[in-house]
Amino acid sequence: MSTNEDKILLHICCAPCATYPTKFFNENGYLYDGYFYNPNIHPESEYNLRLENVRKLSGIREFKLIVEDEYNEADWILYKEVPTRCQKCYNIRLRKAFEYAQKNSYKAVTSTLLISPYQQHEMIIDIANSYSNYYNVPFHYIDFRPHFREGQNEARELGFYRQKYCGCLSSLEDKLDFDIKKEEKKGMKDNG
């Protein structure tokens, strides 16, 4: 029987981003537990939907899922600009993952954030390395980005909810602004 000392703690942001990494871990014999800690996701209904889909994935891939159920919208209202908001977000989530891994004797920590070409990849690595040093828990780095589309396609096939924004209130506002501008441009073309 394996212990946490044999396992990687995999921070999971959402089911679509976790689809390929969990497949990779299963196919390559990695021992791991999933760790859902994402207090940044707005609104609460979105948070619940993402968590529900991560739970479905854990059933499909047969991994243990640890949920740190915390929803804290107020913290995210102050952070609007990229990369400041991303830095805060990565710091909060990765700090908690490394802290949990240290308290529970995990072999290493990694994150599904490393699959998305839309994330601040180098910033994630820097922050993870800093918490790795602080908590004395190795950061297990894998660049999953080349498999982003593969994972998204499988997530679609599995019927997972695939969100259209990163998660925080500001990213939702950015998405809504983008959609409005897109519709305005379309309207101009249709009327022009």
C-alpha positions as CSV (number, residue, x, y, z in Angstrom):
1,M,0.0,0.0,0.0
2,S,1.4,3.4,-1.0
3,T,1.8,6.3,1.4
4,N,1.8,10.0,0.7
5,E,5.6,9.8,0.7
6,D,5.3,7.9,-2.6
7,K,2.8,10.4,-4.1
8,I,2.8,13.7,-5.9
9,L,0.1,16.2,-4.9
10,L,-1.5,17.5,-8.1
11,H,-3.1,20.9,-7.6
12,I,-6.1,20.9,-10.0
13,C,-7.6,24.1,-11.3
14,C,-10.4,22.6,-13.3
15,A,-11.4,19.3,-15.0
16,P,-10.4,20.3,-18.6
17,C,-6.9,21.3,-17.5
18,A,-6.6,18.2,-15.4
19,T,-7.7,15.8,-18.1
20,Y,-4.4,15.3,-19.8
21,P,-2.1,15.5,-16.8
22,T,-4.1,12.8,-14.9
23,K,-4.1,10.6,-18.0
24,F,-0.3,11.1,-18.3
25,F,0.2,10.2,-14.6
26,N,-2.0,7.1,-14.9
27,E,-0.3,5.9,-18.0
28,N,3.2,6.4,-16.6
29,G,2.6,4.9,-13.2
30,Y,2.7,8.0,-11.1
31,L,1.1,7.8,-7.7
32,Y,-0.7,11.0,-7.0
33,D,-3.7,12.7,-5.3
34,G,-5.7,15.5,-6.7
35,Y,-5.9,18.7,-4.7
36,F,-8.7,21.3,-5.4
37,Y,-8.0,24.7,-3.8
38,N,-9.3,27.6,-5.9
39,P,-10.9,30.3,-3.8
40,N,-10.5,32.7,-6.7
41,I,-13.3,31.3,-8.9
42,H,-16.2,33.7,-9.4
43,P,-19.2,33.5,-9.0
44,E,-19.9,30.8,-6.5
45,S,-22.1,28.9,-9.0
46,E,-19.0,28.7,-11.3
47,Y,-16.9,27.5,-8.4
48,N,-19.4,24.7,-7.7
49,L,-19.7,23.7,-11.3
50,R,-15.9,23.4,-11.7
51,L,-15.6,21.4,-8.5
52,E,-18.4,19.1,-9.6
53,N,-16.5,18.4,-12.9
54,V,-13.2,17.8,-11.1
55,R,-15.1,15.2,-8.9
56,K,-16.3,13.5,-12.1
57,L,-12.8,13.4,-13.4
58,S,-11.5,11.9,-10.2
59,G,-14.1,9.1,-10.5
60,I,-13.1,8.4,-14.2
61,R,-9.3,8.5,-13.5
62,E,-9.7,6.9,-10.1
63,F,-7.6,9.2,-8.0
64,K,-8.2,10.5,-4.5
65,L,-9.4,14.1,-4.5
66,I,-8.7,16.4,-1.6
67,V,-11.0,19.5,-1.6
68,E,-10.0,22.6,0.4
69,D,-13.5,24.1,0.1
70,E,-13.0,27.8,0.4
71,Y,-14.7,30.5,-1.6
72,N,-13.6,34.1,-1.1
73,E,-14.8,36.5,-3.6
74,A,-13.9,39.6,-1.6
75,D,-10.1,39.1,-2.0
76,W,-10.3,39.2,-5.7
77,I,-12.1,42.5,-6.2
78,L,-8.9,44.5,-5.5
79,Y,-6.8,42.7,-8.1
80,K,-7.7,43.7,-11.7
81,E,-4.6,43.9,-13.8
82,V,-2.6,41.1,-15.4
83,P,0.0,40.1,-14.2
84,T,-0.7,41.4,-10.7
85,R,-3.9,39.4,-10.2
86,C,-2.3,36.2,-11.7
87,Q,0.6,36.5,-9.4
88,K,-1.7,36.8,-6.3
89,C,-3.8,33.9,-7.6
90,Y,-0.8,31.6,-8.2
91,N,0.7,32.5,-4.8
92,I,-2.4,31.8,-2.8
93,R,-3.2,28.5,-4.5
94,L,0.4,27.1,-4.7
95,R,1.3,28.2,-1.2
96,K,-1.7,26.2,0.1
97,A,-0.8,23.2,-2.0
98,F,2.9,23.1,-0.8
99,E,1.8,23.7,2.8
100,Y,-0.7,20.8,2.6
101,A,2.0,18.6,1.0
102,Q,4.5,19.4,3.7
103,K,1.9,18.7,6.5
104,N,0.9,15.4,4.9
105,S,4.3,14.2,3.8
106,Y,3.9,14.2,0.0
107,K,6.9,13.4,-2.2
108,A,6.3,16.5,-4.5
109,V,3.8,19.1,-5.8
110,T,2.8,20.1,-9.3
111,S,-0.2,21.8,-10.9
112,T,-2.5,21.5,-13.8
113,L,-1.9,25.2,-14.4
114,L,1.2,24.1,-16.3
115,I,-0.9,22.8,-19.2
116,S,-2.5,26.1,-20.3
117,P,-0.8,28.3,-22.9
118,Y,-3.0,31.1,-21.5
119,Q,-1.4,31.1,-18.1
120,Q,1.8,32.9,-17.0
121,H,4.0,29.8,-17.3
122,E,7.3,31.2,-16.1
123,M,5.6,33.0,-13.2
124,I,4.0,29.7,-12.1
125,I,7.4,28.0,-12.2
126,D,9.1,30.8,-10.2
127,I,6.3,30.8,-7.5
128,A,6.3,27.0,-7.2
129,N,10.1,26.9,-6.9
130,S,9.9,29.5,-4.1
131,Y,7.3,27.5,-2.2
132,S,9.3,24.4,-2.8
133,N,12.3,25.9,-1.1
134,Y,10.2,27.4,1.7
135,Y,8.3,24.2,2.5
136,N,11.1,21.9,1.6
137,V,8.9,19.9,-0.7
138,P,10.1,19.3,-4.3
139,F,8.3,20.9,-7.2
140,H,7.7,18.3,-9.9
141,Y,7.8,20.3,-13.1
142,I,6.3,19.0,-16.3
143,D,5.5,21.2,-19.3
144,F,2.1,19.9,-20.3
145,R,1.4,22.7,-22.8
146,P,2.2,20.7,-25.9
147,H,-0.8,18.5,-24.9
148,F,-3.3,21.3,-24.2
149,R,-5.5,20.7,-27.3
150,E,-5.4,16.9,-26.7
151,G,-6.6,17.4,-23.2
152,Q,-9.3,19.9,-24.2
153,N,-10.6,17.5,-26.9
154,E,-10.8,14.6,-24.4
155,A,-12.5,16.9,-21.9
156,R,-15.1,17.7,-24.6
157,E,-15.6,14.0,-25.3
158,L,-16.0,13.2,-21.6
159,G,-18.7,15.9,-21.4
160,F,-16.9,18.2,-19.0
161,Y,-18.0,21.8,-18.5
162,R,-15.4,23.9,-20.3
163,Q,-15.3,27.4,-18.9
164,K,-14.6,30.5,-21.1
165,Y,-12.5,32.5,-18.6
166,C,-9.7,31.8,-16.1
167,G,-11.8,32.1,-12.9
168,C,-11.5,35.4,-11.0
169,L,-13.9,38.3,-11.1
170,S,-11.6,40.4,-13.3
171,S,-11.1,37.6,-15.8
172,L,-14.8,37.3,-16.1
173,E,-15.2,41.0,-16.6
174,D,-12.4,40.9,-19.3
175,K,-14.3,38.1,-21.0
176,L,-17.6,40.0,-21.0
177,D,-15.9,43.1,-22.3
178,F,-14.3,41.0,-25.1
179,D,-17.7,39.5,-26.0
180,I,-19.3,43.0,-26.1
181,K,-16.6,44.4,-28.4
182,K,-16.8,41.3,-30.6
183,E,-20.6,41.8,-31.0
184,E,-20.2,45.5,-31.7
185,K,-17.7,44.7,-34.4
186,K,-20.0,42.1,-35.9
187,G,-22.9,44.6,-35.8
188,M,-20.8,47.2,-37.6
189,K,-20.0,44.7,-40.3
190,D,-23.6,43.6,-40.6
191,N,-24.8,47.2,-40.9
192,G,-21.9,48.5,-43.0
